[in-house]
Amino acid sequence: MNATISAFQSVPDFAKGFVKDLRVRWAFEEAGLPYGQSLIGAETKDSAEYRAWQPFGQVPAYRDETVSLFESGAIVLHIAESSEALAPRDPQGRARTTMWVFAALNSVEPYVDAVALANFVFADAPWSTEYRAKVVPLRDGRLSALAAWLDGKDYLEGRFTAGDLIMATVLRNVPDHELASFPAVAAYRARCLARPAFGRAIKAQLDAFETQQAA
Ligand SMILES: N[C@@H](CCC(=O)N[C@@H](CS)C(=O)NCC(=O)O)C(=O)O
């Protein structure tokens, strides 16, 4: 596969362990596949060369001998094509893995992020309380539906897939005390994040920052 991913050379402390190349690192770790890193700085992110790889100047981007792409969900699904650890091989299992990746990114993440914006980015804005009061019920509606779906299941489709990987990373942006109202979802998130491959992915991201800092 000979894959390389882009990641940042450095980020503020609060973002360490949360930058979205983590999803791709986690997928590689679950699949047991090696990958290289292209660590980029602020000057590279806006270069024409990098924008040709990732049009929005974001991380992660991905390339191997035959494929170049961006968007963490698309990259994780691409890796899943090479690994049964991330998606069953039968057509129904593969299609449903794709479905859950989209569900996490399209039906859950926008609402989780809307509340995160209210909690952190716009916390001091005069309209923040009103905005938060509008978006929390929307997010909680999705969490409640997820709790109902998970009832009695360890993972979204019974076994771990790329859909769980992406869903768990989305759920990491829900503060613990807010997720506590949804015990089945909190337990599911904890189950996903307890996977050894997740621990290795976090370590790989943090190690990359440390190596750059020491250089
Ligand atoms: N939808 C993209 C989002 C990627 C993203 O938000 N990357 C952030 C880091 S977590 C980034 O590069 N931010 C810098 C910027 O937007 O300029 C994906 O999932 O790959």
The ligand as an ORCA input file, in Angstrom:
! r2SCAN-3c Opt
* xyz 0 1
  N     -13.922     17.091      7.087
  C     -12.482     17.082      7.227
  C     -12.128     18.021      8.367
  C     -10.651     18.066      8.589
  C     -10.333     19.072      9.684
  O     -11.225     19.700     10.272
  N      -9.040     19.230      9.927
  C      -8.606     20.234     10.897
  C      -7.776     19.588     11.988
  S      -8.778     18.538     12.983
  C      -7.731     21.230     10.172
  O      -6.951     20.857      9.327
  N      -7.891     22.503     10.536
  C      -7.106     23.578      9.970
  C      -7.922     24.430      9.072
  O      -9.123     24.183      8.880
  O      -7.367     25.387      8.549
  C     -11.994     15.666      7.511
  O     -12.707     14.929      8.223
  O     -10.909     15.285      7.037
*
